[in-house]
Every structure is written in C-alpha cells, then in structure tokens.
Amino acid sequence: MKLPVFFSMLFMLLSQAITLSAQETAPKVQMAENFYGEGKIYIVIAVMTIIFVGLIIYMIRLERKIKQLEQKDFRN
C-alpha cells in the first residue's frame, strides 16, 4: 500500500470517528460515564492510541520487508 493512500484512508477513518462522537443523540453508557467521571477515560484513550500507533508501525515495517523480499526475488 502506498503511503499517501494509507494516510488518506486513515484520515477518512478518523473523520468518521470524530463525526460519530460529536453526535449527542446516543444514550449515555454507564461504564463510559464512570470512566469519565473518575478521570480514567484518559488512560483508556492512551492505551487505545498506543495500540493503534503500534499497529500502524507494524504495518509499515511489514510493508517494507515485503518490498525488500519482492525486490530480492526479482533479482534472482
């Protein structure tokens, strides 16, 4: 996957998530309210961000390794 295509897909995904979170018509979830009230929601968001960034880094490294293997295969 080319990097500009990857970032455009990532942008579309994040823009959808922001749009959905901005809607106030959804019923309130008790667990989420508790996390927010106790300040633990930031820990949940941080863990989710770390996992998401880790997956992105893993995918980029995997893509580079695949490209190297393809180039090595074409040389032989």
C-alpha positions as CSV (number, residue, x, y, z in Angstrom):
1,M,0.0,0.0,0.0
2,K,1.4,3.4,-0.9
3,L,1.9,5.8,1.9
4,P,-0.4,8.6,0.5
5,V,-3.2,6.1,0.1
6,F,-2.6,4.8,3.6
7,F,-2.8,8.3,5.1
8,S,-5.9,9.2,3.1
9,M,-7.6,6.1,4.3
10,L,-6.5,6.8,7.9
11,F,-7.9,10.4,7.6
12,M,-11.2,9.1,6.3
13,L,-11.4,6.6,9.2
14,L,-10.6,9.3,11.8
15,S,-13.0,11.8,10.4
16,Q,-15.8,9.3,10.6
17,A,-15.0,8.6,14.2
18,I,-15.0,12.3,15.1
19,T,-18.3,12.8,13.3
20,L,-19.9,9.9,15.2
21,S,-18.5,11.0,18.6
22,A,-19.9,14.5,18.0
23,Q,-23.5,13.3,18.0
24,E,-25.3,13.7,21.3
25,T,-28.4,11.7,20.4
26,A,-26.9,8.4,21.6
27,P,-27.9,7.2,25.1
28,K,-25.3,7.6,27.7
29,V,-23.3,4.4,28.7
30,Q,-22.9,4.0,32.4
31,M,-19.4,2.5,32.2
32,A,-18.2,5.4,30.0
33,E,-19.7,7.9,32.4
34,N,-17.9,6.3,35.3
35,F,-14.6,6.3,33.5
36,Y,-15.1,9.9,32.5
37,G,-16.2,11.0,36.0
38,E,-13.2,9.3,37.6
39,G,-10.7,10.5,35.0
40,K,-9.8,7.0,33.8
41,I,-11.1,7.7,30.3
42,Y,-7.8,9.3,29.5
43,I,-6.0,6.1,30.4
44,V,-8.3,4.1,28.1
45,I,-7.7,6.6,25.3
46,A,-4.0,6.5,25.8
47,V,-3.9,2.7,25.7
48,M,-6.1,2.6,22.6
49,T,-3.8,5.2,21.0
50,I,-0.7,3.2,21.8
51,I,-2.2,0.0,20.4
52,F,-3.3,1.9,17.2
53,V,0.1,3.5,16.7
54,G,1.8,0.1,17.3
55,L,-0.4,-1.5,14.6
56,I,0.4,1.3,12.2
57,I,4.2,1.0,12.8
58,Y,3.9,-2.8,12.5
59,M,2.1,-2.5,9.1
60,I,4.7,0.0,7.8
61,R,7.6,-2.3,8.8
62,L,5.8,-5.3,7.3
63,E,5.3,-3.4,4.0
64,R,9.0,-2.5,3.8
65,K,10.0,-6.1,4.5
66,I,7.7,-7.4,1.8
67,K,9.1,-4.8,-0.7
68,Q,12.6,-6.0,0.1
69,L,11.6,-9.6,-0.4
70,E,9.9,-8.8,-3.7
71,Q,13.0,-6.9,-5.0
72,K,15.3,-9.7,-3.9
73,D,13.0,-12.3,-5.7
74,F,13.1,-10.3,-8.9
75,R,16.9,-10.0,-8.9
76,N,17.3,-13.8,-8.8
